[in-house]
Amino acid sequence: MYVNGSTASSTKLNTLNLQSQRIKPVEVYHLANALRHNTTLTTLNLTDNRFGVIGAQHLGDALQHNTTLTTLSLKSNEIQVIGAQHLADGLRHNKTLATLDLKNNGIGYVGAQHLGDGLRHNRMLIILDLGDNPIGDVGAQHLASGLRHNATLTTLNLRGNRFGDVGAQHLGDALRHNTMLIVLDLGDNPIGDVGAQYLINGLRHNTTLTTLDLRYSHIGAIGAQHFADGLRHNATLSILDFGGNPIGDVGTQHLADGLRYHKTLATLHLRYSQIGAIGGQHLGDGLRYNTSLITLDFQGNDFGAIGAQHFADGLRHNATLTTLSLRGNHIGAVGAQHLADGLRHNKTLTTLNLKNNHIGVIGAQHLADALRYNTTLTTLNLYYNQIGAIAAQHLGDALRHNTTLTTLDLKNNQIGDIEAQHLADGLRHNTTLTTLDLSYNQIEDVRAEHLADALRHNRTLIELYLESNRIGDVGAQHLTDTLRLNTTLTTLSLHGNQIGDNVKHEINEYVARNERTRKS
């Protein structure tokens, strides 16, 4: 159990965490009675207690009288239809509750009807989470009806609720009239192309929604086309998650065309959307003209080197994108070269994720060379790219000259002792890097010594991850000796190395000392 008072010395309880405590309905009864009279508690977490309908009834009754509770989490409690009805009755009269989490409670479409009716009368609820409740099309209809009249709800989660295009139609109609909703999560529902059309038709008239999540909603190229057409008329949407929908190259072309005209979309997720080189070309072309997109997540597609080339061409002209994820796109060494050329000219990108792209020695070398000239990139992820010794040397040299990179992820790259030495040499002179991850490589005691020596001179590195290497007590002792002098490193992770408890304890003491010093 976790209890947090309003101040360190306060006896007035404002947060109570009873998650996974196997609380029985009779115990909920006593807790509910206390809530009727309590005037301090604002947050109550009862997640995963399985107290069922009766417990929900007690809490619903308490909500009618409580005047302080603002956040209530009832996730995974098997409250079912009747329990949802009791809570909805409580919401009709409650004047303070702002956040209610009912995820995974089996409330069904009838329970959704009760909650939809409750939304008509409630004037305080801001966040409602109904994820993973099988409400279906009928339940979506009832909630949509409540949304038409509700004037406070800003965030609604309906992820994984088994409604299709009919439910999407009702929600789309509600969006025409609702003037408060800002965040809507409809992921993991079989909405399809027709449902996507209904939703975007609603968004043509909506003036408040900024975030829409449609991950894994069975939307194809036609649905993407509907959305692209609708985006021309919408003036508020800023975050769109289309990940896990098989839109392919054709659907990507439609979205890219929409990006030319849409002026507010800042974040677009297209993970695992079956997009190839042609789709990458369309998005790259779209980046030339778009002036609003800040974050683009293209993880788990397959546009290869050619798609990377088009992206790089787009980066040369784009002046807004700051975060780009191309993780798992098989871009190879040639694709990395094109992106490196783009980085030489780009002045806005700060985060680039190239994890698992098989860029190899040559690709990493091109990126390292680009880092000598790029003045904006702060985070580079090269996890699992088989970069090898020569590329590590180039990266080490780049660290000597680069003055912007703060985070470098080189996990699982077959980096051995020689490579680690090159990186260590770069760290001696680098003045900006704060996080370096060399986990799951092949660094042994001798080269751990080189890293330790670098830390004697480096004054900026805060986090160093060396998990699952081949460092033993000898290498760890070199790091320990350095930590006696180093005052900046606050995280040193050595899990998965053959290091004795005494050395681990000493390292943890020095790291904790640095953390205390940094906070003071």
Number of C-alpha atoms within 10 A of each C-alpha: 8 9 11 15 15 13 10 7 7 10 10 13 17 20 19 17 16 18 18 15 13 15 16 14 19 13 14 19 19 12 15 23 17 13 21 17 13 17 15 16 20 18 20 19 18 24 21 20 20 21 21 18 21 18 25 26 24 23 26 22 22 22 27 17 18 25 20 21 23 19 19 19 21 25 24 21 25 23 27 19 20 18 26 27 25 24 27 25 22 23 27 19 17 25 20 19 23 18 20 20 21 26 24 22 26 23 27 19 22 19 28 28 26 24 26 24 23 22 26 18 18 25 20 20 23 19 20 18 21 26 24 23 24 23 27 20 20 18 26 27 25 23 27 26 20 24 26 20 18 24 20 19 23 18 19 19 21 25 25 23 27 20 24 21 21 18 27 28 25 22 26 25 23 23 26 17 15 25 20 20 23 18 19 18 20 24 24 21 23 21 27 19 23 18 25 27 25 23 26 26 23 23 25 20 18 25 19 19 23 19 19 18 21 24 24 24 25 22 26 20 20 18 25 27 24 21 24 23 21 20 24 16 16 22 19 20 23 19 21 18 20 25 25 21 24 23 28 19 22 19 26 28 25 23 25 24 21 21 25 17 18 24 19 19 23 20 19 20 21 24 25 23 26 20 25 19 21 18 26 27 25 22 25 23 24 22 27 17 17 26 20 21 23 20 20 19 20 25 22 22 22 23 27 22 24 18 26 27 26 25 26 27 23 23 26 19 18 25 20 19 23 19 19 18 21 25 23 22 27 23 28 20 23 19 26 28 25 23 26 24 21 23 24 19 18 24 20 20 23 20 20 19 21 25 23 23 27 23 27 20 18 18 25 27 24 22 27 23 20 21 26 18 15 26 20 20 23 19 20 20 20 26 24 22 24 22 25 18 21 16 24 26 22 22 26 24 23 22 26 18 15 26 20 20 23 21 20 19 21 25 24 21 23 19 25 18 20 18 23 26 24 22 24 26 19 24 27 19 18 27 20 20 23 18 19 19 21 23 24 21 22 20 25 19 20 17 22 26 24 21 23 22 19 21 23 18 15 23 20 18 23 20 17 18 19 23 20 20 23 21 25 18 18 17 22 25 21 19 24 23 17 21 25 16 12 21 22 21 24 22 19 19 18 21 15 14 17 16 18 11 10 10 17 17 12 17 24 18 15 23 23 15 17 21 17 11 12 12 6 6
